[in-house]
Amino acid sequence: MEGRRPRQRGGFPPYELTEDTPVYVISVAAQLSGLHPQTLRQYDRLGLVSPDRTAGRGRRYSARDIELLRQVQQLSQDEGINLAGIKRIIELENQVAALQSRVAELEAALDGAAAAMQQREAAVHASYRRDLVPYQEVQQTSALVVWRPKKAKD
């Protein structure tokens, strides 16, 4: 059935899943991450991994949340870092990502401003009159010229 388009309801485009789309209930997230559901609830209470909530307050985990759960487990089990340390590491990683994003935005803005300045400069140069003769500077000398007004004759 090639060429078949996904069915759309109500004229809306089909629902796209990204790694941030919360789709996994806690039992599936626990299986995917290799952790016990109670551990996931504890991590949520501590603010390590905060999944989205449904209208009924049920937890929904995204693929990014699952990866974060695996990272928390690896830091805790393999590296021996306590949960407070892991929380700080996650906060700092998020801060670094936000700052890198901001730097990229500022670099793009700077590039745009530089391009606009070059366009304005080119426009000014294009507006120069071409019939003007360039001025050549006269060599400066150390000569001193003294001016004395003529005395009026009575």
N, CA, C and O of each residue as an XYZ file, in Angstrom:
616
protein
N       0.822     -1.181      0.000
C       0.000      0.000      0.000
C       0.869      1.248      0.000
O       0.728      2.113      0.865
N       1.756      1.336     -0.960
C       2.602      2.512     -1.070
C       1.770      3.700     -1.499
O       0.725      3.560     -2.133
N       2.263      4.881     -1.135
C       1.576      6.096     -1.505
C       0.384      6.414     -0.637
O      -0.295      7.417     -0.858
N       0.120      5.579      0.345
C      -1.019      5.805      1.213
C      -0.650      6.843      2.265
O       0.383      6.721      2.923
N      -1.473      7.841      2.424
C      -1.222      8.910      3.381
C      -1.885      8.573      4.710
O      -2.932      7.927      4.740
N      -1.275      9.012      5.810
C      -1.901      8.766      7.109
C      -3.243      9.484      7.193
O      -3.420     10.585      6.673
N      -4.168      8.830      7.859
C      -5.506      9.391      7.988
C      -5.463     10.591      8.929
O      -4.835     10.544      9.987
N      -6.130     11.649      8.534
C      -6.191     12.855      9.351
C      -7.604     13.023      9.875
O      -8.585     12.835      9.154
N      -7.683     13.381     11.147
C      -8.992     13.629     11.741
C      -9.191     15.119     11.883
O      -8.309     15.832     12.363
N     -10.335     15.581     11.469
C     -10.692     16.981     11.673
C      -9.779     17.962     10.965
O      -9.731     19.132     11.345
N      -9.055     17.525      9.953
C      -8.201     18.434      9.209
C      -6.860     18.698      9.874
O      -6.056     19.456      9.331
N      -6.593     18.107     11.016
C      -5.321     18.309     11.693
C      -4.262     17.390     11.106
O      -4.586     16.290     10.658
N      -3.003     17.817     11.098
C      -1.953     16.928     10.606
C      -1.798     15.735     11.544
O      -2.174     15.813     12.713
N      -1.248     14.637     11.042
C      -1.094     13.454     11.896
C      -0.186     13.773     13.084
O       0.697     14.626     12.999
N      -0.418     13.084     14.167
C       0.330     13.290     15.397
C       1.754     12.796     15.210
O       1.973     11.636     14.860
N       2.720     13.672     15.441
C       4.115     13.304     15.264
C       4.735     13.011     16.615
O       4.578     13.778     17.565
N       5.435     11.904     16.693
C       6.127     11.543     17.922
C       7.565     12.030     17.857
O       8.273     11.791     16.879
N       7.981     12.709     18.901
C       9.371     13.125     19.033
C       9.921     12.469     20.285
O       9.200     11.766     20.993
N      11.181     12.694     20.556
C      11.752     12.098     21.769
C      11.245     12.788     23.029
O      11.474     12.298     24.135
N      10.561     13.914     22.876
C       9.990     14.611     24.026
C       8.497     14.316     24.214
O       7.888     14.820     25.159
N       7.911     13.525     23.350
C       6.492     13.206     23.447
C       6.263     12.213     24.585
O       6.820     11.116     24.573
N       5.445     12.597     25.569
C       5.197     11.682     26.702
C       4.200     10.593     26.321
O       3.008     10.856     26.161
N       4.702      9.366     26.177
C       3.829      8.282     25.737
C       3.856      7.059     26.646
O       2.924      6.256     26.609
N       4.889      6.895     27.456
C       5.056      5.674     28.237
C       4.476      5.820     29.638
O       4.791      6.770     30.354
N       3.615      4.858     30.028
C       3.126      4.830     31.404
C       4.265      4.340     32.289
O       5.277      3.855     31.782
N       4.113      4.459     33.584
C       5.203      4.183     34.507
C       5.696      2.735     34.426
O       6.895      2.490     34.561
N       4.801      1.782     34.209
C       5.236      0.383     34.145
C       6.114      0.126     32.919
O       7.101     -0.605     33.007
N       5.762      0.719     31.782
C       6.559      0.556     30.566
C       7.894      1.298     30.720
O       8.943      0.790     30.325
N       7.841      2.499     31.295
C       9.066      3.264     31.514
C      10.006      2.511     32.446
O      11.221      2.534     32.250
N       9.460      1.848     33.455
C      10.276      1.068     34.382
C      10.952     -0.083     33.651
O      12.133     -0.349     33.875
N      10.227     -0.762     32.791
C      10.812     -1.865     32.030
C      11.896     -1.364     31.081
O      12.966     -1.964     30.982
N      11.619     -0.269     30.387
C      12.577      0.260     29.425
C      13.857      0.772     30.090
O      14.945      0.680     29.521
N      13.712      1.305     31.288
C      14.884      1.853     31.982
C      15.572      0.828     32.862
O      16.703      1.049     33.296
N      14.915     -0.287     33.133
C      15.508     -1.305     33.993
C      15.400     -0.974     35.471
O      16.165     -1.500     36.279
N      14.468     -0.118     35.833
C      14.273      0.287     37.226
C      12.902     -0.162     37.715
O      12.028     -0.510     36.922
N      12.733     -0.149     39.000
C      11.440     -0.496     39.604
C      10.528      0.734     39.529
O      11.011      1.858     39.660
N       9.220      0.542     39.322
C       8.309      1.692     39.271
C       8.386      2.579     40.519
O       8.236      3.797     40.422
N       8.617      1.981     41.673
C       8.730      2.786     42.891
C       9.955      3.698     42.835
O       9.935      4.808     43.367
N      11.020      3.222     42.188
C      12.230      4.045     42.021
C      11.913      5.254     41.140
O      12.381      6.362     41.399
N      11.112      5.025     40.094
C      10.723      6.130     39.229
C       9.899      7.162     40.000
O      10.077      8.366     39.820
N       9.000      6.684     40.856
C       8.205      7.613     41.678
C       9.106      8.408     42.615
O       8.897      9.604     42.818
N      10.107      7.744     43.183
C      11.049      8.422     44.093
C      11.856      9.482     43.332
O      12.041     10.595     43.823
N      12.328      9.135     42.146
C      13.081     10.100     41.336
C      12.202     11.298     40.979
O      12.687     12.429     40.924
N      10.914     11.054     40.738
C       9.986     12.142     40.449
C       9.831     13.042     41.672
O       9.850     14.267     41.543
N       9.679     12.451     42.853
C       9.541     13.249     44.081
C      10.786     14.091     44.353
O      10.691     15.222     44.829
N      11.961     13.522     44.043
C      13.218     14.236     44.271
C      13.521     15.266     43.182
O      14.418     16.095     43.339
N      12.778     15.212     42.089
C      12.992     16.167     41.000
C      14.095     15.763     40.045
O      14.559     16.584     39.254
N      14.526     14.502     40.105
C      15.563     14.042     39.184
C      15.025     13.877     37.767
O      15.621     14.363     36.806
N      13.910     13.199     37.649
C      13.234     12.994     36.367
C      11.772     13.322     36.599
O      11.085     12.631     37.351
N      11.298     14.375     35.954
C       9.909     14.817     36.146
C       9.112     14.571     34.877
O       9.168     15.374     33.945
N       8.374     13.477     34.829
C       7.585     13.189     33.627
C       6.379     14.115     33.536
O       5.994     14.763     34.510
N       5.796     14.160     32.344
C       4.555     14.914     32.172
C       3.431     14.167     32.878
O       3.557     12.990     33.214
N       2.333     14.878     33.092
C       1.167     14.283     33.765
C      -0.042     14.338     32.850
O      -0.204     15.255     32.045
N      -0.884     13.327     32.998
C      -2.155     13.319     32.278
C      -3.157     14.130     33.083
O      -2.844     14.612     34.172
N      -4.348     14.277     32.552
C      -5.399     15.009     33.269
C      -5.721     14.334     34.596
O      -6.080     15.005     35.564
N      -5.593     13.010     34.647
C      -5.861     12.264     35.880
C      -4.635     12.154     36.782
O      -4.635     11.359     37.722
N      -3.582     12.943     36.512
C      -2.345     13.006     37.292
C      -1.454     11.773     37.110
O      -0.515     11.583     37.884
N      -1.723     10.940     36.114
C      -0.865      9.800     35.837
C       0.419     10.257     35.153
O       0.407     11.217     34.382
N       1.502      9.585     35.428
C       2.794      9.943     34.851
C       2.897      9.409     33.426
O       2.476      8.288     33.141
N       3.463     10.226     32.532
C       3.744      9.811     31.162
C       5.197     10.193     30.862
O       5.584     11.359     30.930
N       5.978      9.171     30.531
C       7.403      9.365     30.272
C       7.676      9.442     28.777
O       7.029      8.759     27.983
N       8.635     10.273     28.402
C       9.062     10.378     27.007
C      10.343      9.573     26.816
O      10.930      9.084     27.782
N      10.769      9.440     25.567
C      12.026      8.734     25.279
C      13.198      9.460     25.938
O      14.147      8.821     26.393
N      13.138     10.786     25.991
C      14.193     11.550     26.652
C      14.205     11.253     28.157
O      15.271     11.148     28.762
N      13.016     11.118     28.755
C      12.937     10.766     30.181
C      13.546      9.387     30.434
O      14.243      9.190     31.430
N      13.287      8.436     29.542
C      13.835      7.087     29.694
C      15.362      7.139     29.651
O      16.035      6.492     30.453
N      15.899      7.909     28.717
C      17.353      8.047     28.619
C      17.921      8.701     29.879
O      18.989      8.314     30.352
N      17.214      9.682     30.418
C      17.655     10.332     31.654
C      17.612      9.361     32.825
O      18.498      9.385     33.679
N      16.599      8.513     32.877
C      16.525      7.490     33.926
C      17.721      6.546     33.849
O      18.303      6.184     34.871
N      18.080      6.153     32.634
C      19.247      5.279     32.455
C      20.527      5.982     32.897
O      21.410      5.374     33.502
N      20.611      7.274     32.583
C      21.790      8.045     32.978
C      21.872      8.164     34.503
O      22.955      8.041     35.076
N      20.740      8.401     35.157
C      20.708      8.488     36.617
C      21.151      7.157     37.219
O      21.936      7.136     38.167
N      20.656      6.054     36.678
C      21.036      4.739     37.188
C      22.532      4.501     37.001
O      23.196      3.991     37.903
N      23.059      4.865     35.844
C      24.481      4.668     35.568
C      25.340      5.500     36.518
O      26.336      5.003     37.044
N      24.966      6.758     36.742
C      25.733      7.607     37.658
C      25.666      7.078     39.087
O      26.656      7.112     39.818
N      24.504      6.594     39.471
C      24.317      6.095     40.827
C      25.023      4.760     41.039
O      25.769      4.601     42.005
N      24.795      3.802     40.146
C      25.322      2.457     40.337
C      26.800      2.349     39.960
O      27.600      1.831     40.739
N      27.163      2.828     38.787
C      28.517      2.642     38.290
C      29.508      3.661     38.840
O      30.654      3.323     39.135
N      29.066      4.905     38.976
C      29.973      5.965     39.410
C      29.913      6.208     40.918
O      30.808      6.838     41.481
N      28.867      5.714     41.568
C      28.750      5.870     43.011
C      28.369      7.269     43.468
O      28.678      7.656     44.595
N      27.707      8.027     42.614
C      27.306      9.392     42.950
C      25.950      9.348     43.637
O      25.048      8.630     43.207
N      25.813     10.129     44.719
C      24.533     10.125     45.428
C      23.492     10.928     44.636
O      23.832     11.647     43.696
N      22.219     10.793     45.032
C      21.128     11.392     44.266
C      21.191     12.914     44.242
O      20.830     13.532     43.241
N      21.648     13.527     45.340
C      21.783     14.992     45.360
C      22.843     15.428     44.343
O      22.669     16.428     43.645
N      23.926     14.679     44.267
C      24.972     14.981     43.289
C      24.475     14.802     41.867
O      24.794     15.595     40.981
N      23.693     13.755     41.654
C      23.139     13.508     40.322
C      22.197     14.632     39.924
O      22.199     15.073     38.775
N      21.395     15.093     40.870
C      20.469     16.193     40.581
C      21.250     17.439     40.164
O      20.864     18.138     39.227
N      22.346     17.708     40.865
C      23.176     18.879     40.540
C      23.819     18.714     39.162
O      23.890     19.674     38.395
N      24.279     17.522     38.848
C      24.872     17.259     37.533
C      23.853     17.504     36.434
O      24.164     18.131     35.421
N      22.636     17.012     36.632
C      21.581     17.202     35.631
C      21.262     18.682     35.469
O      21.105     19.162     34.347
N      21.167     19.406     36.577
C      20.896     20.847     36.521
C      21.987     21.572     35.749
O      21.698     22.430     34.914
N      23.249     21.226     36.029
C      24.357     21.882     35.345
C      24.386     21.534     33.863
O      24.677     22.396     33.034
N      24.088     20.283     33.517
C      24.030     19.901     32.103
C      22.923     20.659     31.384
O      23.107     21.096     30.248
N      21.774     20.820     32.035
C      20.681     21.592     31.438
C      21.071     23.055     31.270
O      20.742     23.683     30.264
N      21.774     23.592     32.264
C      22.223     24.981     32.192
C      23.224     25.169     31.059
O      23.153     26.155     30.326
N      24.146     24.240     30.913
C      25.123     24.311     29.826
C      24.412     24.256     28.475
O      24.748     25.019     27.569
N      23.442     23.368     28.334
C      22.695     23.257     27.076
C      21.953     24.563     26.767
O      21.926     25.013     25.622
N      21.353     25.163     27.795
C      20.638     26.425     27.590
C      21.604     27.537     27.193
O      21.295     28.348     26.319
N      22.765     27.577     27.828
C      23.755     28.602     27.494
C      24.313     28.399     26.085
O      24.540     29.371     25.365
N      24.533     27.160     25.692
C      25.005     26.896     24.336
C      23.974     27.328     23.310
O      24.319     27.860     22.255
N      22.711     27.098     23.623
C      21.638     27.527     22.735
C      21.612     29.059     22.633
O      21.436     29.616     21.549
N      21.787     29.715     23.760
C      21.785     31.189     23.779
C      22.968     31.744     22.999
O      22.827     32.724     22.268
N      24.139     31.121     23.152
C      25.319     31.554     22.405
C      25.070     31.411     20.907
O      25.433     32.296     20.133
N      24.454     30.306     20.494
C      24.142     30.107     19.080
C      23.179     31.186     18.575
O      23.336     31.693     17.464
N      22.181     31.535     19.400
C      21.242     32.601     19.025
C      21.974     33.932     18.866
O      21.743     34.660     17.901
N      22.853     34.247     19.808
C      23.587     35.510     19.757
C      24.546     35.551     18.568
O      24.704     36.593     17.932
N      25.189     34.412     18.265
C      26.072     34.359     17.103
C      25.283     34.586     15.822
O      25.750     35.280     14.918
N      24.094     34.009     15.739
C      23.251     34.214     14.563
C      22.831     35.681     14.449
O      22.824     36.245     13.354
N      22.482     36.291     15.574
C      22.104     37.704     15.569
C      23.288     38.578     15.171
O      23.128     39.545     14.426
N      24.469     38.240     15.667
C      25.672     38.994     15.333
C      25.986     38.871     13.846
O      26.329     39.859     13.197
N      25.870     37.663     13.307
C      26.100     37.461     11.879
C      25.110     38.270     11.052
O      25.476     38.865     10.038
N      23.860     38.290     11.487
C      22.842     39.072     10.782
C      23.124     40.566     10.832
O      22.954     41.269      9.836
N      23.556     41.048     11.993
C      23.875     42.472     12.134
C      25.090     42.838     11.290
O      25.121     43.905     10.677
N      26.094     41.958     11.254
C      27.289     42.226     10.442
C      26.928     42.262      8.958
O      27.423     43.112      8.218
N      26.069     41.344      8.524
C      25.639     41.329      7.122
C      24.859     42.597      6.781
O      25.040     43.171      5.708
N      23.992     43.031      7.695
C      23.217     44.255      7.462
C      24.142     45.467      7.395
O      23.938     46.362      6.574
N      25.149     45.498      8.251
C      26.099     46.609      8.244
C      26.882     46.630      6.932
O      27.114     47.699      6.367
N      27.285     45.473      6.454
C      28.010     45.414      5.191
C      27.134     45.870      4.031
O      27.614     46.524      3.105
N      25.841     45.522      4.081
C      24.930     45.972      3.034
C      24.776     47.488      3.063
O      24.781     48.138      2.017
N      24.637     48.055      4.270
C      24.515     49.509      4.386
C      25.789     50.201      3.917
O      25.726     51.232      3.247
N      26.940     49.643      4.266
C      28.211     50.214      3.844
C      28.337     50.158      2.326
O      28.787     51.123      1.707
N      27.949     49.049      1.725
C      27.995     48.924      0.268
C      27.053     49.930     -0.382
O      27.376     50.493     -1.428
N      25.897     50.160      0.224
C      24.947     51.132     -0.327
C      25.526     52.548     -0.261
O      25.339     53.339     -1.185
N      26.221     52.863      0.823
C      26.836     54.188      0.947
C      27.930     54.346     -0.104
O      28.019     55.385     -0.758
N      28.757     53.326     -0.267
C      29.819     53.398     -1.266
C      29.240     53.510     -2.676
O      29.805     54.199     -3.526
N      28.143     52.852     -2.922
C      27.511     52.922     -4.242
C      26.930     54.302     -4.519
O      26.765     54.684     -5.677
N      26.619     55.051     -3.467
C      26.017     56.373     -3.646
C      27.056     57.471     -3.841
O      26.682     58.622     -4.068
N      28.341     57.158     -3.761
C      29.384     58.176     -3.958
C      29.314     58.729     -5.380
O      29.020     58.010     -6.334
N      29.588     60.007     -5.489
C      29.647     60.630     -6.806
C      30.944     60.214     -7.466
O      32.008     60.290     -6.852
N      30.866     59.782     -8.694
C      32.046     59.290     -9.398
C      32.803     60.413    -10.119
O      33.897     60.182    -10.634
N      32.230     61.637    -10.163
C      32.904     62.724    -10.862
C      33.837     63.500     -9.942
O      34.483     64.447    -10.392
N      33.925     63.137     -8.691
C      34.823     63.808     -7.773
C      36.236     63.290     -7.959
O      36.452     62.110     -8.233
N      37.187     64.188     -7.808
C      38.592     63.819     -7.934
C      39.123     63.561     -6.536
O      38.869     64.344     -5.621
N      39.841     62.494     -6.365
C      40.390     62.222     -5.029
C      41.377     63.311     -4.609
O      42.157     63.803     -5.425
N      41.335     63.663     -3.389
C      42.210     64.685     -2.825
C      43.505     64.031     -2.381
O      43.509     63.014     -1.688
N      44.601     64.644     -2.800
C      45.890     64.135     -2.372
C      46.447     65.102     -1.343
O      46.441     66.316     -1.545
N      46.915     64.564     -0.265
C      47.432     65.411      0.807
C      48.746     66.055      0.388
O      49.570     65.448     -0.296
N      48.916     67.292      0.817
C      50.151     68.031      0.569
C      51.117     67.655      1.672
O      50.742     67.481      2.832
N      52.355     67.536      1.282
C      53.342     67.197      2.298
C      53.453     68.346      3.280
O      53.501     69.517      2.904
N      53.491     67.984      4.512
C      53.603     69.004      5.547
C      55.063     69.404      5.697
O      55.977     68.584      5.612
N      55.240     70.700      5.925
C      56.594     71.207      6.154
C      56.654     71.820      7.525
O      55.638     71.999      8.198
N      57.835     72.129      7.916
C      57.989     72.763      9.228
C      58.147     74.272      9.096
O      58.564     74.939     10.043
N      57.819     74.808      7.939
C      57.951     76.258      7.718
C      56.913     76.996      8.548
O      55.816     76.501      8.802
N      57.300     78.203      8.963
C      56.420     79.030      9.780
C      56.111     80.281      8.999
O      57.018     80.961      8.518
N      54.855     80.584      8.872
C      54.440     81.787      8.157
C      53.902     82.757      9.182
O      53.033     82.424      9.987
N      54.438     83.968      9.137
C      54.003     84.990     10.085
C      53.236     86.041      9.304
O      53.712     86.526      8.277
N      52.102     86.380      9.764
C      51.270     87.394      9.120
C      51.214     88.593     10.013
O      50.906     88.503     11.201
N      51.521     89.732      9.410
C      51.430     90.977     10.163
C      50.547     91.927      9.382
O      50.765     92.172      8.196
N      49.561     92.451     10.059
C      48.709     93.396      9.327
C      49.477     94.676      9.011
O      50.348     95.124      9.755
N      49.105     95.229      7.876
C      49.735     96.488      7.478
C      49.234     97.582      8.365
O      48.067     97.609      8.758
N      50.141     98.496      8.681
C      49.751     99.612      9.539
C      49.010    100.629      8.705
O      49.408    100.940      7.582
N      47.973    101.126      9.239
C      47.191    102.126      8.544
C      47.941    103.453      8.518
O      48.527    103.864      9.520
N      47.919    104.125      7.355
C      48.598    105.414      7.208
C      47.614    106.528      7.547
O      46.481    106.539      7.067
N      48.048    107.435      8.353
C      47.194    108.536      8.759
C      47.242    109.683      7.834
O      46.564    110.686      8.059
